[in-house]
Amino acid sequence: MTIKYYSRKCNVCNKGMEEGFLLGGFEYACNKQCLEKMPNYSWKTYLEDHAIDEDNTYWTSWEQDWSYEDTLFLEDGTEVDNPYKEEA
């Protein structure tokens, strides 16, 4: 059995994700539907926030260079120790 790991976890559906929205530099949404389910948030809000601060509010794919991450996530959002982390 192969375990699939993910770099981030959606703040709405709590599933692991390798691409999605970074919102305000600290919240994540895996897709537009989850983004629109966030409290007090909408697609219009995202577009406004992105226009104001595109360095912290944008769509991205995370690279799978996990050698420096302490933890990763499983598909169901469970946080686990990173088996790929390189020791310093």
N, CA, C and O of each residue as an XYZ file, in Angstrom:
352
protein
N       0.836     -1.173      0.000
C       0.000      0.000      0.000
C       0.887      1.244      0.000
O       1.776      1.386      0.840
N       0.636      2.137     -0.948
C       1.376      3.375     -1.048
C       0.595      4.487     -0.354
O      -0.597      4.668     -0.600
N       1.269      5.215      0.498
C       0.636      6.338      1.199
C       0.891      7.599      0.390
O       2.031      7.885      0.024
N      -0.164      8.353      0.112
C      -0.030      9.618     -0.611
C       0.001     10.751      0.404
O      -0.843     10.834      1.296
N       0.982     11.610      0.249
C       1.150     12.747      1.148
C       0.819     14.043      0.415
O       0.899     14.116     -0.812
N       0.445     15.061      1.186
C       0.096     16.369      0.643
C       0.824     17.456      1.434
O       1.108     17.296      2.621
N       1.117     18.561      0.755
C       1.867     19.658      1.368
C       1.030     20.533      2.290
O       1.531     21.041      3.292
N      -0.244     20.709      1.954
C      -1.121     21.597      2.710
C      -2.462     20.930      2.973
O      -2.749     19.850      2.457
N      -3.285     21.601      3.795
C      -4.623     21.102      4.122
C      -5.623     22.232      3.941
O      -5.393     23.350      4.401
N      -6.729     21.944      3.275
C      -7.783     22.937      3.056
C      -8.429     23.301      4.386
O      -8.763     22.419      5.176
N      -8.607     24.594      4.636
C      -9.239     25.051      5.869
C     -10.744     24.829      5.891
O     -11.371     24.999      6.937
N     -11.338     24.454      4.764
C     -12.783     24.267      4.688
C     -13.155     22.788      4.736
O     -13.877     22.366      5.639
N     -12.675     22.000      3.784
C     -13.045     20.579      3.734
C     -12.056     19.707      4.505
O     -12.304     18.519      4.712
N     -10.935     20.296      4.929
C      -9.907     19.604      5.728
C      -9.199     18.470      5.002
O      -8.637     17.588      5.651
N      -9.210     18.469      3.680
C      -8.512     17.434      2.920
C      -7.125     17.922      2.526
O      -6.890     19.121      2.378
N      -6.210     16.967      2.358
C      -4.877     17.298      1.899
C      -4.935     17.884      0.503
O      -5.821     17.549     -0.283
N      -3.975     18.771      0.191
C      -3.985     19.421     -1.118
C      -2.575     19.694     -1.613
O      -1.666     19.931     -0.819
N      -2.397     19.661     -2.931
C      -1.134     20.018     -3.567
C      -1.275     21.258     -4.422
O      -0.281     21.789     -4.917
N      -2.510     21.730     -4.603
C      -2.744     22.985     -5.301
C      -4.000     23.613     -4.739
O      -4.883     22.926     -4.225
N      -4.066     24.931     -4.844
C      -5.228     25.622     -4.335
C      -4.921     27.075     -4.046
O      -3.924     27.621     -4.519
N      -5.781     27.688     -3.272
C      -5.662     29.107     -2.954
C      -4.945     29.309     -1.616
O      -5.222     28.622     -0.633
N      -4.028     30.258     -1.609
C      -3.451     30.780     -0.374
C      -4.158     32.106     -0.144
O      -4.167     32.964     -1.028
N      -4.745     32.283      1.019
C      -5.554     33.462      1.309
C      -4.954     34.219      2.489
O      -4.904     33.713      3.610
N      -4.506     35.424      2.218
C      -3.939     36.260      3.267
C      -2.656     35.714      3.852
O      -2.245     36.134      4.934
N      -2.017     34.792      3.167
C      -0.744     34.254      3.623
C      -0.837     33.145      4.649
O       0.192     32.593      5.039
N      -2.060     32.788      5.111
C      -2.125     31.752      6.151
C      -3.345     30.834      6.086
O      -3.417     29.881      6.862
N      -4.291     31.076      5.208
C      -5.433     30.170      5.076
C      -5.410     29.536      3.697
O      -4.886     30.112      2.743
N      -5.989     28.329      3.601
C      -5.958     27.577      2.362
C      -7.346     27.119      1.970
O      -8.161     26.758      2.819
N      -7.608     27.137      0.661
C      -8.838     26.586      0.095
C      -8.435     25.779     -1.130
O      -7.708     26.277     -1.990
N      -8.901     24.539     -1.217
C      -8.450     23.663     -2.297
C      -9.098     23.974     -3.635
O      -8.566     23.586     -4.675
N     -10.235     24.666     -3.636
C     -10.899     25.008     -4.892
C     -11.830     26.205     -4.661
O     -11.977     26.691     -3.539
N     -12.447     26.660     -5.744
C     -13.320     27.834     -5.662
C     -14.534     27.556     -4.779
O     -14.997     28.448     -4.068
N     -15.051     26.336     -4.816
C     -16.217     25.995     -3.992
C     -15.885     26.110     -2.509
O     -16.679     26.648     -1.737
N     -14.731     25.615     -2.106
C     -14.324     25.728     -0.702
C     -14.054     27.188     -0.351
O     -14.415     27.637      0.737
N     -13.428     27.929     -1.254
C     -13.168     29.345     -1.013
C     -14.474     30.072     -0.702
O     -14.532     30.878      0.226
N     -15.512     29.790     -1.470
C     -16.789     30.480     -1.289
C     -17.558     30.010     -0.051
O     -18.519     30.660      0.359
N     -17.145     28.891      0.546
C     -17.774     28.410      1.785
C     -17.107     28.985      3.031
O     -17.586     28.779      4.147
N     -16.011     29.699      2.842
C     -15.325     30.296      3.994
C     -16.214     31.383      4.598
O     -16.875     32.114      3.860
N     -16.240     31.498      5.908
C     -17.053     32.543      6.541
C     -16.645     33.935      6.061
O     -15.459     34.265      6.022
N     -17.618     34.729      5.706
C     -17.387     36.122      5.292
C     -16.423     36.242      4.111
O     -15.655     37.201      4.032
N     -16.461     35.277      3.200
C     -15.568     35.312      2.047
C     -16.359     34.963      0.798
O     -17.381     34.281      0.874
N     -15.889     35.428     -0.346
C     -16.543     35.143     -1.623
C     -15.503     35.261     -2.736
O     -14.367     35.676     -2.505
N     -15.915     34.889     -3.941
C     -15.026     35.023     -5.084
C     -14.673     36.500     -5.281
O     -13.526     36.825     -5.590
N     -15.646     37.392     -5.105
C     -15.415     38.821     -5.233
C     -14.384     39.293     -4.203
O     -13.496     40.080     -4.531
N     -14.501     38.818     -2.966
C     -13.537     39.176     -1.927
C     -12.145     38.701     -2.306
O     -11.168     39.433     -2.146
N     -12.055     37.461     -2.816
C     -10.760     36.935     -3.253
C     -10.136     37.836     -4.315
O      -8.960     38.186     -4.219
N     -10.921     38.215     -5.333
C     -10.395     39.054     -6.407
C      -9.921     40.408     -5.869
O      -8.892     40.924     -6.304
N     -10.661     40.972     -4.939
C     -10.252     42.241     -4.328
C      -8.972     42.063     -3.512
O      -8.046     42.867     -3.618
N      -8.924     41.002     -2.696
C      -7.732     40.748     -1.878
C      -6.501     40.489     -2.745
O      -5.407     40.969     -2.447
N      -6.693     39.728     -3.818
C      -5.581     39.424     -4.723
C      -5.055     40.707     -5.377
O      -3.845     40.877     -5.527
N      -5.956     41.600     -5.763
C      -5.540     42.864     -6.382
C      -4.743     43.728     -5.408
O      -3.821     44.434     -5.816
N      -5.091     43.676     -4.135
C      -4.416     44.474     -3.107
C      -3.089     43.851     -2.684
O      -2.099     44.556     -2.493
N      -3.075     42.516     -2.537
C      -1.889     41.833     -1.995
C      -1.665     40.506     -2.715
O      -1.925     39.440     -2.157
N      -1.185     40.576     -3.946
C      -1.008     39.352     -4.733
C       0.154     38.488     -4.241
O       0.313     37.362     -4.711
N       0.962     38.981     -3.317
C       2.030     38.168     -2.733
C       1.502     37.200     -1.677
O       2.166     36.209     -1.374
N       0.325     37.462     -1.111
C      -0.215     36.628     -0.041
C      -1.593     36.053     -0.337
O      -2.137     35.311      0.481
N      -2.168     36.379     -1.491
C      -3.485     35.862     -1.858
C      -3.441     35.480     -3.331
O      -3.458     36.343     -4.209
N      -3.383     34.158     -3.595
C      -3.234     33.695     -4.977
C      -3.502     32.187     -5.065
O      -3.620     31.503     -4.048
N      -3.596     31.689     -6.294
C      -3.719     30.268     -6.601
C      -2.310     29.742     -6.848
O      -1.497     30.424     -7.472
N      -2.008     28.527     -6.362
C      -0.670     27.982     -6.564
C      -0.693     26.453     -6.533
O      -1.672     25.831     -6.120
N       0.388     25.891     -6.971
C       0.693     24.467     -6.791
C       1.948     24.419     -5.931
O       2.907     25.148     -6.184
N       1.942     23.572     -4.929
C       3.114     23.470     -4.068
C       4.057     22.424     -4.632
O       3.641     21.340     -5.041
N       5.336     22.774     -4.645
C       6.345     21.824     -5.094
C       6.484     20.722     -4.051
O       6.333     20.961     -2.853
N       6.767     19.548     -4.510
C       6.879     18.435     -3.580
C       8.325     18.212     -3.140
O       8.816     17.083     -3.145
N       8.997     19.289     -2.764
C      10.307     19.172     -2.140
C      10.064     19.170     -0.638
O      10.055     20.221      0.004
N       9.870     17.997     -0.097
C       9.484     17.850      1.299
C      10.672     17.669      2.230
O      10.488     17.315      3.394
N      11.878     17.901      1.747
C      13.053     17.637      2.572
C      13.160     18.574      3.770
O      13.896     18.278      4.711
N      12.433     19.714      3.758
C      12.525     20.676      4.857
C      11.258     20.788      5.693
O      11.275     21.430      6.743
N      10.169     20.185      5.258
C       8.892     20.258      5.985
C       8.920     19.323      7.195
O       9.352     18.176      7.078
N       8.470     19.796      8.341
C       8.393     18.931      9.522
C       7.240     17.942      9.422
O       7.365     16.779      9.806
N       6.107     18.428      8.895
C       4.922     17.571      8.797
C       4.321     17.667      7.406
O       4.547     18.629      6.672
N       3.549     16.645      7.063
C       2.776     16.595      5.830
C       1.351     16.217      6.205
O       1.041     16.059      7.385
N       0.489     16.073      5.216
C      -0.903     15.709      5.459
C      -1.291     14.509      4.619
O      -0.781     14.319      3.514
N      -2.196     13.700      5.150
C      -2.781     12.611      4.390
C      -4.000     13.142      3.648
O      -4.415     14.280      3.869
N      -4.576     12.327      2.771
C      -5.729     12.773      1.982
C      -6.873     13.264      2.862
O      -7.570     14.212      2.502
N      -7.072     12.623      4.015
C      -8.169     13.015      4.904
C      -7.814     14.209      5.792
O      -8.606     14.599      6.650
N      -6.618     14.795      5.588
C      -6.210     15.968      6.342
C      -5.442     15.678      7.615
O      -5.030     16.609      8.307
N      -5.239     14.416      7.940
C      -4.469     14.059      9.129
C      -3.030     14.530      8.978
O      -2.379     14.244      7.974
N      -2.539     15.249      9.973
C      -1.159     15.722      9.965
C      -0.253     14.604     10.463
O      -0.535     13.973     11.481
N       0.849     14.360      9.729
C       1.777     13.285     10.078
C       3.214     13.790      9.996
O       3.504     14.763      9.301
N       4.099     13.120     10.711
C       5.521     13.438     10.601
C       5.977     13.159      9.168
O       5.539     12.193      8.544
N       6.841     13.997      8.669
C       7.326     13.888      7.298
C       8.400     12.804      7.194
O       9.482     12.951      7.763
N       8.111     11.711      6.469
C       9.113     10.657      6.331
C      10.252     11.029      5.377
O      11.250     10.311      5.312
N      10.125     12.121      4.645
C      11.125     12.547      3.686
C      12.042     13.652      4.199
O      12.950     14.085      3.489
N      11.814     14.104      5.411
C      12.595     15.213      5.947
C      14.057     14.809      6.110
O      14.378     13.750      6.650
N      14.926     15.683      5.627
C      16.354     15.446      5.757
C      16.828     15.986      7.090
O      16.474     17.103      7.469
N      17.597     15.233      7.783
C      18.147     15.672      9.061
C      19.288     16.629      8.812
O      20.088     16.429      7.898
N      19.364     17.659      9.616
C      20.407     18.696      9.445
C      21.749     18.220      9.926
O      22.729     18.962      9.855
